């Protein structure tokens, strides 16, 4: 009986810790541990890293974090002027990097036929690729039943198919060279659905399905890191999909204490990459607690989310309950 009591108490303490630690952290417990005791971002020095969606937001900040660590970078996005500014700041972050160490390659990831040419350019430029960071993507604000099917198609092409297309090129290359790492910027919406983002939730769930399959198939040669941020302080809302095709949300993102800064998110992302973690969660305690409750206690979590209600969840995500476009 004493043994069973010890086992029961240990199990209780184990799950209780998953309620306590998220109240004082801004990322999952393993990532927090690796930030203190794991490999530093500087261990990535000299790695050749390609970042898509690098002209703003998390991708931009990740470029600065990796440049400071001494990585050689390929920065891709559609907006050339913004990319040039990012490159300039990358070189300012690390005086030991020169102009040839940060390559700009303008790319519309929706043009799948251009991916192979882009990939060959990267290999020809640096001789190899170590890590591909798939960061390009857009969020959504729309009521589920009003979403045009064309919007579902558009957001899946950007948030899923473009990533899968580019990653398959990288996977084939990494299998030839013997090793590589693919990083996916997903979202906690990949397993904890967000309000007013039905199509977006679908894309993030799809990414987890695609890349967790890859983890199982090629774990010996390819590391996959799925990064799941919660609310981040970037101006992503203005570019978000809505319920109508080709219509952007057009509302600036509110500044709120429940949102992590893009720089902090990028720093934690760098730690996850350096330590080859397979899935990480990045969010302030108000959101991280919900994630752990839903993950560790799914039945209670479903009930609890219903009790909180959509208005609270929307406010937690966007700092207000905006009017529908």
C-alpha positions in Angstrom: 0.0 0.0 0.0 2.9 2.3 0.8 4.3 1.8 -2.7 1.0 2.5 -4.3 0.6 5.6 -2.2 4.0 6.8 -3.3 3.2 6.2 -6.9 -0.1 8.0 -6.6 1.5 11.0 -4.8 4.2 11.2 -7.4 1.7 11.2 -10.2 -0.3 13.9 -8.4 2.8 16.1 -8.0 3.8 15.5 -11.6 0.5 16.8 -12.9 0.3 19.5 -10.3 3.6 20.9 -11.5 2.1 21.4 -14.9 -0.4 23.8 -13.3 2.1 25.7 -11.2 5.1 26.2 -13.6 3.0 27.6 -16.5 1.9 30.4 -14.1 5.4 31.8 -13.9 6.9 30.9 -17.3 6.5 32.3 -20.8 7.2 29.0 -22.6 6.8 25.3 -22.0 8.7 23.6 -19.1 11.3 21.8 -21.3 12.1 24.9 -23.3 12.5 26.9 -20.1 14.9 24.3 -18.8 16.9 24.3 -22.0 17.2 28.1 -21.8 19.1 27.7 -18.5 20.8 24.4 -18.9 20.8 23.5 -22.6 22.8 24.6 -25.6 23.0 28.4 -26.1 22.0 30.0 -29.4 25.7 30.7 -30.0 26.1 27.0 -30.6 24.6 27.6 -34.0 27.5 29.8 -35.0 28.5 29.2 -38.7 25.2 27.4 -39.6 23.6 28.2 -42.9 20.0 29.1 -42.1 17.3 30.1 -44.5 14.3 32.1 -43.1 11.2 32.7 -45.1 8.9 35.5 -44.1 11.9 37.4 -42.8 10.8 41.0 -43.6 8.8 41.6 -40.4 7.5 40.1 -37.2 9.0 36.9 -35.7 11.0 36.1 -38.9 12.7 39.5 -38.8 13.5 39.2 -35.1 14.8 35.7 -35.5 17.2 37.0 -38.2 18.7 39.4 -35.7 18.9 36.7 -33.0 20.7 34.3 -35.4 22.9 37.0 -36.9 24.1 37.9 -33.4 24.9 34.2 -32.8 27.1 34.2 -36.0 24.9 32.3 -38.4 25.0 32.8 -42.1 21.6 33.7 -43.3 19.4 33.6 -46.4 16.4 36.0 -45.9 13.3 35.6 -48.1 10.1 37.5 -48.4 8.2 39.5 -51.1 9.1 43.0 -49.8 12.6 43.8 -51.0 12.9 47.2 -49.2 12.1 45.7 -45.9 14.4 42.8 -46.4 17.3 45.2 -47.1 16.6 47.0 -43.8 16.6 43.6 -42.0 20.0 42.7 -43.6 21.4 46.0 -42.6 20.5 45.5 -39.0 21.8 41.9 -39.1 25.2 43.2 -40.0 25.0 45.8 -37.3 24.2 43.0 -34.8 27.4 41.2 -35.5 30.5 43.1 -36.8 32.1 39.8 -37.7 29.5 39.1 -40.4 30.2 40.6 -43.8 27.9 41.4 -46.7 28.2 38.0 -48.3 27.1 36.3 -45.0 23.6 37.6 -45.3 21.9 36.8 -48.6 18.6 38.4 -49.7 16.5 36.3 -51.9 13.1 37.9 -52.7 10.5 35.1 -52.9 6.8 34.7 -53.2 6.3 31.3 -51.4 2.9 30.9 -53.2 4.8 30.5 -56.5 5.5 26.8 -55.9 7.2 26.5 -59.3 9.9 29.0 -58.1 10.9 26.9 -55.0 13.4 24.6 -56.7 15.2 27.6 -58.4 15.3 29.4 -55.0 16.7 26.3 -53.3 19.4 25.8 -55.9 20.4 29.5 -55.4 20.8 28.9 -51.7 23.0 25.9 -52.2 25.1 27.6 -54.9 25.5 30.6 -52.7 26.7 28.9 -49.6 27.6 25.4 -50.7 25.1 23.9 -48.4 22.0 24.4 -46.2 21.8 23.4 -42.5 18.4 24.7 -41.4 15.3 25.8 -43.1 13.0 28.0 -41.1 9.4 28.1 -42.5 8.1 31.4 -41.1 5.9 32.8 -43.8 2.1 32.8 -43.2 -0.9 34.8 -42.2 -3.5 34.7 -39.5 -7.3 35.1 -39.8 -10.3 36.7 -38.2 -13.7 35.5 -39.5 -16.9 33.8 -38.3 -16.9 30.1 -39.2 -20.1 29.8 -41.2 -19.4 32.9 -43.3 -16.0 31.9 -44.6 -15.9 31.6 -48.4 -14.4 28.3 -49.6 -12.0 30.4 -51.7 -10.5 31.7 -48.4 -9.9 28.2 -47.2 -8.1 27.5 -50.4 -6.0 30.6 -50.2 -4.9 30.2 -46.6 -4.1 26.5 -47.1 -1.9 27.4 -50.1 0.0 29.9 -48.1 0.2 28.4 -44.6 0.5 24.7 -45.6 1.2 23.8 -49.2 3.9 26.4 -49.7 5.7 25.1 -46.5 5.3 21.5 -47.5 6.6 22.2 -51.0 9.7 24.0 -49.8 10.3 21.5 -47.0 10.2 18.5 -49.3 13.0 20.0 -51.4 15.0 20.4 -48.1 14.2 16.9 -46.9 15.4 15.3 -50.1 18.6 17.4 -49.9 19.1 16.6 -46.2 18.7 12.9 -46.9 21.5 13.1 -49.5 23.8 15.1 -47.2 23.0 13.0 -44.2 21.5 15.6 -41.8 19.5 18.8 -41.6 16.8 20.6 -39.6 13.5 22.0 -40.5 11.7 24.5 -38.4 8.0 25.2 -38.6 6.4 28.4 -37.2 3.0 27.0 -36.2 0.8 28.2 -33.4 -0.8 26.9 -30.2 -3.9 27.0 -32.5 -2.4 23.8 -33.9 -3.9 21.9 -31.0 -5.9 24.4 -29.0 -8.3 26.0 -31.5 -8.5 29.8 -31.5 -11.8 31.7 -31.8 -12.8 33.3 -35.1 -10.1 31.6 -37.0 -11.6 28.4 -38.4 -9.5 28.2 -41.6 -6.3 29.3 -39.8 -6.8 26.6 -37.1 -7.2 24.0 -39.9 -3.9 25.1 -41.5 -2.0 24.8 -38.2 -3.5 21.4 -37.4 -2.5 20.3 -40.9 1.1 21.4 -40.3 1.3 19.3 -37.2 0.0 16.3 -39.1 2.4 16.7 -42.0 5.6 17.3 -39.9 4.9 14.9 -37.1 4.7 12.3 -39.8 8.1 13.5 -41.1 9.5 13.2 -37.6 8.6 9.5 -37.5 9.8 8.7 -41.0 13.3 10.3 -40.8 14.1 10.9 -37.2 17.7 9.7 -37.7 18.7 12.2 -40.3 16.3 15.1 -40.0 15.3 17.1 -36.9 12.0 18.8 -37.0 11.2 21.7 -34.6 7.6 22.9 -34.5 7.3 26.2 -32.8 3.8 27.1 -31.3 3.5 30.7 -30.3 0.5 32.1 -28.5 -0.4 35.8 -28.8 2.6 37.7 -30.1 3.1 41.5 -30.1 3.4 42.0 -33.9 1.1 43.9 -36.3 -0.2 40.7 -37.9 -3.9 41.5 -37.7 -3.7 44.1 -40.5 -2.6 41.4 -43.0 -4.9 38.6 -41.6 -7.3 36.7 -43.8 -11.0 37.4 -43.3 -14.2 35.6 -44.4 -14.0 37.0 -47.9 -11.4 36.2 -50.6 -8.7 38.9 -51.1 -10.0 41.0 -48.2 -7.5 41.7 -45.4 -8.6 42.4 -41.8 -7.0 45.8 -41.8 -7.0 46.4 -38.0 -3.8 47.2 -36.1 -2.9 44.8 -33.3 -3.6 46.0 -29.8 -0.6 46.3 -27.4 -1.3 44.1 -24.4 0.5 42.6 -21.4 -0.7 39.1 -22.4 1.3 39.1 -25.6 5.0 38.2 -25.9 7.3 40.5 -27.8 8.5 39.3 -31.2 12.1 39.5 -30.0 11.4 37.3 -26.9 9.6 34.8 -29.1 12.5 34.8 -31.6 15.0 34.3 -28.7 13.1 31.3 -27.4 12.8 30.0 -31.0 16.5 30.2 -31.3 17.0 28.1 -28.1 14.5 25.5 -29.4 16.5 25.3 -32.7 19.8 25.0 -31.0 18.6 22.2 -28.7 16.7 20.5 -31.5 13.4 20.3 -29.6 10.6 18.8 -31.5 7.7 21.0 -30.3 7.7 24.1 -28.2 5.0 26.4 -26.8 5.6 30.1 -26.3 3.0 32.2 -24.5 2.4 34.4 -21.5 1.0 32.5 -18.4 -2.6 33.5 -19.0 -2.5 31.5 -22.3 0.1 28.9 -21.3 -2.0 27.8 -18.4 -4.9 27.1 -20.7 -2.6 25.2 -23.1 -1.4 22.9 -20.3 -4.9 22.4 -18.9 -6.2 21.4 -22.3 -3.1 19.2 -22.9 -3.0 17.4 -19.6 -6.6 17.3 -18.7 -8.5 17.3 -22.0 -12.0 16.5 -20.7 -11.8 19.2 -18.0 -10.1 21.5 -20.6 -13.0 21.2 -23.0 -15.5 22.0 -20.3 -13.4 24.9 -18.9 -13.1 26.5 -22.4 -16.9 26.5 -22.7 -17.2 28.1 -19.3 -14.8 30.9 -20.2 -16.8 31.6 -23.4 -15.8 33.0 -26.8 -15.7 36.7 -25.7 -13.1 36.0 -23.0 -11.0 33.8 -25.3 -11.1 36.5 -28.1 -10.1 39.2 -25.6 -7.3 37.0 -24.3 -6.0 36.6 -27.8 -6.5 40.1 -29.2 -6.8 42.3 -26.1 -10.4 43.2 -27.2 -13.4 41.8 -28.9 -13.3 43.5 -32.3 -16.3 44.1 -34.5 -16.6 41.7 -37.5 -15.4 43.0 -40.9 
